[in-house]
Amino acid sequence: MILPGVSFADADASIEDAEFVLLGIPFDRTASFRPGARYAPNAIREASYNFETCLFEHGVDLRDIRVHDAGNLEEFATVDDMVLSAGMEIGSIVSAGRFPIIMGGEHSVTIPAVRSFEDIGVISIDAHLDFRDQYLGQRCSHACVTRRVADHLGLENVAVLGVRSISPEEMEIEGPFVIDAFSILDEGIESAVKRAMEHIGKERIYLTLDIDGIDPAFAPATGTPEPFGLSAMDVKRCIDLLGTRLVGFDVVEVSPGYDSGNTAILAARLIREVMAVVWKNERRRP
């Protein structure tokens, strides 16, 4: 069930006319440290009214882009219920040929989003590897997202950027392609993104942004903050580099109660970045 509420700024197109469809999934039932990501979709929407419509560096005015805000899904009692219902909703967006932008909620919302696609690669920006097979009895926990994505697409089609926290059990098994935050600091984000795309080898890429992949100096309001992360500009540049290949995007793990709105503002701005970059590159295709 879709619940009504405030809409994302400039998202005034009908579902039939839209190129991009925003969907909020206010779910954080598997949160293990700081809950509150269920409040993020509406906080991100409210923050979106902070910005001018023009992204001058791209030569794009967002009023030219057809965007529909589909609202929020209901708050589910279990992660399995969320994965099932969100998968149906996101699947209908994808099957209609529209670009889904998902606002979590915790990182488990990425599982039904990715399962709505075939023949894609996934790049995840995350402080944590999230490759446990189960966590606290849940196989679709926020700590198992990369594992479930790899189950669907194959390990070779997944890359994680910005990692700086890996559990002992994850160290002992074959995991996905990883470029940690310390290596990105040394080599630069452009080199890291290039290597990730070369590893995956798929033309179409889904980008999932766990906001804790960004250093808490830029994004403190998250469930499991981890120092020594990527900069906000690193993530902006990553989006720009992937723009010709993106087919979907989510931003997750914003927990609005832990700062004064800065993190939601950053999430909203990165959503606008995705729309501008993808739309601009679509217009340039022959």
C-alpha positions as CSV (number, residue, x, y, z in Angstrom):
1,M,0.0,0.0,0.0
2,I,1.3,3.5,-0.9
3,L,0.8,6.1,1.7
4,P,0.3,9.8,0.8
5,G,2.6,12.6,2.1
6,V,4.8,15.4,1.1
7,S,6.3,15.1,-2.4
8,F,9.9,15.5,-3.5
9,A,10.6,19.0,-4.9
10,D,9.7,19.4,-8.6
11,A,8.3,15.8,-8.8
12,D,5.1,16.9,-10.4
13,A,4.8,14.5,-13.4
14,S,2.1,11.8,-13.5
15,I,3.2,8.2,-13.3
16,E,2.3,7.8,-16.9
17,D,4.6,10.6,-18.1
18,A,7.5,10.2,-15.7
19,E,11.0,9.3,-16.6
20,F,12.1,8.9,-13.0
21,V,9.9,7.5,-10.2
22,L,10.8,8.1,-6.5
23,L,9.6,5.6,-3.9
24,G,10.1,5.8,-0.1
25,I,10.5,2.7,1.9
26,P,10.3,3.7,5.6
27,F,11.7,0.4,7.0
28,D,14.4,-0.1,9.7
29,R,13.3,-3.2,11.6
30,T,16.7,-4.9,11.3
31,A,18.7,-1.9,12.6
32,S,21.3,-3.0,15.0
33,F,22.8,0.2,16.5
34,R,20.9,3.5,15.9
35,P,17.4,3.2,14.5
36,G,15.4,5.9,12.8
37,A,16.0,5.4,9.1
38,R,12.3,4.9,8.7
39,Y,11.9,8.6,9.1
40,A,14.4,9.3,6.2
41,P,12.1,9.4,3.1
42,N,10.0,12.3,4.3
43,A,13.1,14.1,5.8
44,I,14.8,13.8,2.4
45,R,11.7,15.1,0.6
46,E,11.5,18.1,3.0
47,A,15.2,18.8,2.4
48,S,14.7,18.7,-1.4
49,Y,13.0,22.1,-1.3
50,N,16.3,23.7,-0.3
51,F,17.7,23.8,-3.8
52,E,17.5,25.8,-7.0
53,T,16.1,23.8,-9.9
54,C,19.2,24.6,-12.0
55,L,22.3,22.4,-11.8
56,F,24.6,24.7,-13.6
57,E,27.6,22.4,-13.8
58,H,25.5,20.0,-15.9
59,G,23.6,22.7,-17.8
60,V,20.3,21.1,-16.6
61,D,17.2,22.6,-15.1
62,L,15.3,19.9,-13.2
63,R,12.0,21.5,-14.2
64,D,12.7,19.9,-17.7
65,I,12.8,16.4,-16.2
66,R,9.6,14.4,-15.7
67,V,9.7,13.1,-12.2
68,H,6.9,11.3,-10.2
69,D,7.0,10.8,-6.5
70,A,5.0,7.6,-5.8
71,G,5.0,8.2,-2.0
72,N,5.9,5.8,0.8
73,L,5.2,2.1,1.2
74,E,3.5,1.2,4.4
75,E,5.7,0.3,7.4
76,F,6.1,-3.4,7.4
77,A,6.3,-5.7,10.5
78,T,9.0,-7.9,9.1
79,V,11.9,-7.7,6.6
80,D,10.4,-10.6,4.6
81,D,7.1,-8.7,4.2
82,M,9.0,-5.6,3.1
83,V,11.1,-7.5,0.5
84,L,8.0,-9.1,-1.0
85,S,5.9,-6.0,-1.2
86,A,8.6,-3.6,-2.2
87,G,9.7,-6.0,-4.9
88,M,6.3,-5.9,-6.5
89,E,6.1,-2.1,-6.4
90,I,9.7,-1.6,-7.7
91,G,9.2,-4.3,-10.3
92,S,6.3,-2.5,-11.8
93,I,8.4,0.7,-12.0
94,V,11.2,-1.1,-13.8
95,S,8.9,-3.1,-16.1
96,A,7.3,0.2,-17.2
97,G,10.7,1.4,-18.4
98,R,11.1,4.1,-15.7
99,F,14.2,4.8,-13.7
100,P,13.6,3.9,-10.0
101,I,15.0,6.1,-7.2
102,I,14.5,4.4,-3.8
103,M,14.7,6.3,-0.6
104,G,15.3,4.1,2.5
105,G,15.0,3.1,5.1
106,E,17.8,0.7,6.0
107,H,20.0,-1.0,3.4
108,S,17.8,-4.1,3.2
109,V,15.5,-2.1,0.9
110,T,18.2,-2.6,-1.8
111,I,17.4,-6.3,-2.0
112,P,14.0,-6.1,-3.7
113,A,15.3,-3.2,-5.8
114,V,18.1,-5.2,-7.3
115,R,15.9,-8.3,-7.7
116,S,13.7,-6.2,-10.0
117,F,16.5,-6.2,-12.6
118,E,18.3,-8.8,-14.7
119,D,21.7,-8.6,-16.5
120,I,23.0,-5.7,-14.5
121,G,26.0,-5.0,-12.2
122,V,25.8,-3.3,-8.8
123,I,28.1,-0.8,-7.3
124,S,27.6,-0.3,-3.6
125,I,29.1,2.6,-1.7
126,D,29.2,1.5,1.9
127,A,31.4,1.6,5.0
128,H,30.6,-2.0,5.7
129,L,30.9,-5.1,3.5
130,D,27.4,-6.4,4.4
131,F,28.4,-9.9,3.2
132,R,27.1,-12.0,6.1
133,D,24.8,-14.9,5.1
134,Q,22.6,-14.0,8.1
135,Y,22.7,-11.6,11.0
136,L,20.7,-12.0,14.2
137,G,18.7,-14.7,12.5
138,Q,17.8,-12.6,9.4
139,R,19.0,-13.4,5.9
140,C,17.7,-10.1,4.5
141,S,19.2,-8.0,7.3
142,H,20.9,-4.7,6.5
143,A,24.2,-6.6,7.3
144,C,23.5,-9.2,4.5
145,V,22.7,-6.9,1.6
146,T,25.8,-7.5,-0.5
147,R,25.4,-11.3,0.0
148,R,21.8,-11.3,-1.2
149,V,22.7,-9.0,-4.2
150,A,25.5,-11.4,-5.2
151,D,23.1,-14.4,-4.8
152,H,20.9,-12.8,-7.5
153,L,23.5,-11.4,-9.9
154,G,26.6,-13.4,-9.2
155,L,29.6,-12.4,-7.2
156,E,31.4,-11.2,-10.3
157,N,28.8,-8.5,-10.9
158,V,29.1,-6.7,-7.6
159,A,31.6,-4.2,-6.4
160,V,31.8,-2.3,-3.1
161,L,33.5,1.0,-2.7
162,G,34.5,2.8,0.5
163,V,34.6,-0.1,2.9
164,R,36.4,0.3,6.2
165,S,34.6,-2.3,8.4
166,I,34.6,-6.0,7.8
167,S,33.7,-8.7,10.3
168,P,36.0,-11.7,11.0
169,E,33.6,-14.1,9.4
170,E,33.5,-12.0,6.2
171,M,37.3,-12.0,6.1
172,E,37.3,-15.8,5.9
173,I,35.2,-16.2,2.8
174,E,35.4,-15.3,-0.8
175,G,33.6,-11.9,-1.1
176,P,32.9,-9.3,-3.7
177,F,35.3,-7.0,-5.4
178,V,36.2,-4.3,-2.8
179,I,38.1,-1.0,-3.0
180,D,38.4,0.2,0.5
181,A,38.3,3.8,1.6
182,F,42.0,3.9,2.3
183,S,42.8,2.8,-1.2
184,I,40.4,5.4,-2.7
185,L,42.2,8.1,-0.7
186,D,45.5,7.0,-2.3
187,E,44.3,6.4,-5.9
188,G,41.4,8.8,-6.2
189,I,37.7,8.1,-6.9
190,E,38.0,8.2,-10.7
191,S,40.5,5.3,-10.7
192,A,38.4,3.4,-8.2
193,V,35.2,3.7,-10.2
194,K,37.0,2.8,-13.4
195,R,38.4,-0.4,-11.8
196,A,35.0,-1.3,-10.4
197,M,33.4,-1.0,-13.8
198,E,36.1,-3.0,-15.5
199,H,35.6,-5.7,-12.9
200,I,31.9,-5.9,-13.4
201,G,31.9,-5.7,-17.2
202,K,28.2,-5.1,-17.4
203,E,26.9,-2.1,-19.4
204,R,24.0,-1.4,-17.0
205,I,24.7,-0.4,-13.4
206,Y,22.6,-0.1,-10.3
207,L,24.1,2.2,-7.7
208,T,23.3,1.8,-4.0
209,L,24.5,4.5,-1.6
210,D,24.6,3.6,2.0
211,I,25.0,7.1,3.4
212,D,27.5,5.7,6.0
213,G,29.9,5.2,3.0
214,I,30.4,8.9,3.3
215,D,32.5,10.1,6.2
216,P,30.4,11.1,9.2
217,A,32.0,14.6,9.0
218,F,29.7,15.1,6.0
219,A,26.9,12.6,6.9
220,P,26.7,12.1,10.7
221,A,23.0,11.0,10.8
222,T,23.2,7.3,10.0
223,G,22.6,4.1,11.9
224,T,26.2,2.8,12.0
225,P,28.6,5.7,11.4
226,E,32.2,4.8,10.6
227,P,35.1,7.3,10.5
228,F,37.6,7.6,7.6
229,G,35.0,7.6,4.8
230,L,34.6,9.0,1.3
231,S,33.9,12.7,0.8
232,A,30.6,14.0,-0.4
233,M,32.4,15.2,-3.5
234,D,33.8,11.7,-4.1
235,V,30.2,10.4,-4.3
236,K,29.1,13.2,-6.6
237,R,32.0,12.3,-8.9
238,C,31.1,8.6,-8.8
239,I,27.6,9.4,-9.9
240,D,28.9,11.6,-12.7
241,L,31.2,8.9,-13.9
242,L,28.5,6.2,-13.9
243,G,25.9,8.5,-15.5
244,T,25.8,6.8,-19.0
245,R,25.3,3.4,-17.4
246,L,22.9,3.9,-14.4
247,V,19.6,2.1,-14.5
248,G,18.5,2.6,-10.8
249,F,19.6,4.3,-7.6
250,D,18.9,4.1,-3.9
251,V,20.1,6.1,-0.9
252,V,19.7,4.4,2.4
253,E,20.5,4.5,6.1
254,V,19.9,8.2,6.7
255,S,18.7,8.4,10.3
256,P,17.5,12.0,10.6
257,G,17.4,12.3,14.4
258,Y,21.2,12.3,14.7
259,D,22.0,15.7,13.1
260,S,20.3,19.0,12.2
261,G,19.1,18.0,8.8
262,N,22.6,18.1,7.1
263,T,22.5,14.4,6.1
264,A,19.0,14.5,4.6
265,I,20.1,17.6,2.6
266,L,23.1,15.8,1.2
267,A,20.9,12.7,0.3
268,A,18.4,15.0,-1.5
269,R,21.1,16.7,-3.4
270,L,22.6,13.4,-4.5
271,I,19.2,12.3,-5.7
272,R,19.0,15.4,-7.8
273,E,22.5,14.8,-9.1
274,V,21.5,11.3,-10.3
275,M,18.4,12.7,-12.1
276,A,20.4,15.4,-13.8
277,V,23.3,13.2,-14.9
278,V,21.2,10.4,-16.2
279,W,18.8,12.7,-18.0
280,K,21.6,14.7,-19.6
281,N,23.3,11.6,-20.9
282,E,20.1,10.1,-22.2
283,R,19.6,13.3,-24.3
284,R,23.1,12.9,-25.8
285,R,22.5,9.3,-27.0
286,P,22.3,9.1,-30.8
